[in-house]
Amino acid sequence: MEQREVTDQGNTAWTCVQAYAALGDKAASLTESGNGTVTLVCTPGGGAQTVRIEVGKDWMEKLTDEQLLAAISQTQQEQA
């Protein structure tokens, strides 16, 4: 499983990995929607709360650190 680490301006280190989908009694698989997005679970290395974000399936190659941090920040604001 691929993971990516980014650090925000507050010095919080975030580790983001693609989420797994529950398939009942079958083995779980990585999430991917029909519109080409995937769900990431981003976990902070401090006191902040884990967030789930939707990004393009090519997030490892095409999403910049700044874009990933912006998506995390936006989700945090929506959850507040």
BADRENVEX-856841 format. One record per residue: residue number from 0; residue in three letters; x, y, z of N, C-alpha, C, O in turn. Coordinates in steps of 0.02 Angstrom, whole numbers. Example, Ala and Ser with C-alpha at 12.3 -4.5 7.8 and 13.67 -1.06 7.14 Angstrom:
REM residues 2
  num  residu    n.c1    n.c2    n.c3   ca.c1   ca.c2   ca.c3    c.c1    c.c2    c.c3    o.c1    o.c2    o.c3
    0     ALA     660    -284     390     615    -225     390     660    -165     390     712    -166     423
    1     SER     642    -112     354     684     -53     357     645       2     394     670      57     402
This chain:
REM residues 80
  num  residu    n.c1    n.c2    n.c3   ca.c1   ca.c2   ca.c3    c.c1    c.c2    c.c3    o.c1    o.c2    o.c3
    0     MET      42     -58       0       0       0       0      45      62       0      91      68      40
    1     GLU      30     107     -45      68     168     -50      44     218       3     -16     224      16
    2     GLN      91     254      32      73     307      77     116     368      63     170     363      33
    3     ARG      92     424      85     127     487      72     125     529     135      74     532     169
    4     GLU     181     561     150     185     604     209     195     676     188     237     690     144
    5     VAL     157     721     219     164     792     207     161     827     275     132     801     322
    6     THR     192     886     278     192     924     341     162     992     327     182    1027     281
    7     ASP     114    1011     370      80    1076     360     119    1132     394     171    1120     424
    8     GLN      93    1194     388     128    1252     414     132    1252     491     175    1285     520
    9     GLY      87    1214     523      88    1209     596     135    1154     620     135    1137     679
   10     ASN     174    1125     575     221    1071     589     188    1004     606     218     962     638
   11     THR     125     996     585      92     931     594     109     888     534      97     907     476
   12     ALA     136     829     547     152     782     494      91     738     482      64     708     528
   13     TRP      69     735     419      11     695     399      34     636     357      76     644     313
   14     THR       7     577     371      19     517     331     -46     499     297     -96     487     330
   15     CYS     -46     499     230    -106     485     191     -99     419     154     -48     406     122
   16     VAL    -151     378     159    -154     314     124    -223     306      94    -271     334     119
   17     GLN    -228     268      40    -292     254       9    -332     208      54    -306     158      79
   18     ALA    -396     225      64    -440     186     107    -460     120      74    -459     114      13
   19     TYR    -478      73     116    -505       9      93    -581      11      98    -609      41     143
   20     ALA    -614     -22      51    -687     -27      52    -706     -94      83    -676    -146      68
   21     ALA    -757     -93     125    -782    -155     155    -827    -190     104    -870    -159      74
   22     LEU    -816    -255      95    -854    -293      46    -891    -351      78    -897    -404      49
   23     GLY    -917    -341     138    -954    -394     172    -908    -451     191    -858    -442     225
   24     ASP    -924    -512     167    -885    -570     184    -826    -581     137    -788    -629     145
   25     LYS    -819    -537      87    -763    -543      40    -704    -501      64    -712    -460     109
   26     ALA    -647    -512      35    -588    -473      53    -598    -399      35    -630    -383     -15
   27     ALA    -571    -356      76    -576    -284      63    -531    -265       4    -481    -298     -10
   28     SER    -551    -212     -30    -511    -187     -86    -503    -112     -79    -541     -80     -43
   29     LEU    -454     -84    -113    -444     -12    -112    -504      23    -143    -533      -2    -191
   30     THR    -522      80    -114    -579     117    -140    -564     149    -207    -508     172    -218
   31     GLU    -613     150    -250    -610     189    -312    -681     197    -337    -717     148    -346
   32     SER    -701     260    -347    -769     273    -370    -772     269    -446    -720     265    -480
   33     GLY    -832     270    -472    -842     267    -544    -819     329    -580    -808     328    -641
   34     ASN    -811     385    -543    -790     448    -574    -715     459    -570    -691     515    -583
   35     GLY    -677     408    -552    -604     413    -552    -573     442    -490    -515     463    -491
   36     THR    -611     444    -435    -582     470    -372    -573     413    -323    -604     360    -329
   37     VAL    -530     425    -275    -518     378    -221    -523     414    -154    -516     475    -151
   38     THR    -536     376    -101    -539     405     -34    -471     394      -1    -445     339       0
   39     LEU    -445     448      27    -383     443      67    -400     453     140    -445     492     157
   40     VAL    -365     417     183    -368     428     254    -302     461     273    -249     431     265
   41     CYS    -307     522     300    -247     559     319    -245     564     395    -290     593     426
   42     THR    -192     537     424    -185     534     496    -129     581     519     -74     578     492
   43     PRO    -144     624     568     -93     670     591     -46     637     642     -64     588     675
   44     GLY      13     664     647      61     640     696      55     677     762     101     673     803
   45     GLY       0     712     775      -9     750     836     -81     746     859    -113     694     854
   46     GLY    -106     802     885    -172     803     916    -230     814     870    -287     812     892
   47     ALA    -218     826     806    -273     839     759    -310     773     745    -285     719     758
   48     GLN    -370     780     717    -412     722     702    -399     696     631    -386     736     585
   49     THR    -401     631     623    -395     600     557    -449     626     511    -506     637     533
   50     VAL    -433     636     448    -482     658     399    -483     611     339    -434     576     324
   51     ARG    -541     610     306    -550     571     244    -562     621     188    -605     665     195
   52     ILE    -525     615     134    -532     661      78    -540     621      13    -516     565       7
   53     GLU    -573     652     -36    -581     624    -103    -533     659    -150    -531     720    -154
   54     VAL    -494     619    -186    -445     646    -234    -445     603    -296    -473     548    -297
   55     GLY    -413     627    -348    -405     587    -409    -363     525    -396    -319     525    -353
   56     LYS    -377     472    -435    -341     409    -423    -266     413    -438    -228     369    -418
   57     ASP    -245     465    -472    -174     475    -487    -141     522    -436     -93     557    -452
   58     TRP    -168     523    -375    -146     570    -323     -72     564    -306     -41     615    -289
   59     MET     -44     506    -310      27     497    -292      72     533    -342     124     561    -322
   60     GLU      53     533    -405      95     563    -457      77     636    -471     122     676    -485
   61     LYS      13     654    -468      -8     719    -494     -26     770    -440     -24     830    -454
   62     LEU     -42     749    -380     -62     796    -327       0     822    -292      40     783    -265
   63     THR       9     888    -291      66     917    -256      55     914    -181      -2     905    -158
   64     ASP     108     922    -143     102     924     -70      55     980     -50      14     972      -4
   65     GLU      60    1038     -83      18    1095     -66     -56    1080     -79     -99    1100     -40
   66     GLN     -71    1045    -134    -140    1027    -149    -167     977     -98    -225     981     -78
   67     LEU    -126     930     -78    -146     880     -28    -159     914      39    -209     900      72
   68     LEU    -115     959      59    -125     996     122    -187    1041     119    -222    1048     169
   69     ALA    -201    1070      61    -260    1112      53    -324    1070      61    -372    1092      92
   70     ALA    -324    1010      33    -382     966      39    -392     944     112    -448     941     135
   71     ILE    -337     931     147    -342     914     219    -370     972     257    -416     964     297
   72     SER    -344    1032     246    -366    1092     281    -440    1106     268    -477    1123     314
   73     GLN    -461    1100     205    -531    1112     187    -577    1063     224    -629    1083     249
   74     THR    -558    1000     226    -598     950     260    -602     964     335    -654     956     365
   75     GLN    -546     985     364    -546    1002     435    -595    1060     449    -632    1058     498
   76     GLN    -595    1109     406    -640    1166     414    -713    1145     407    -756    1170     443
   77     GLU    -728    1100     361    -796    1076     351    -820    1035     411    -880    1035     426
   78     GLN    -774    1001     445    -792     960     502    -799    1000     566    -827     976     615
   79     ALA    -773    1062     566    -775    1102     627    -844    1130     640    -854    1165     690
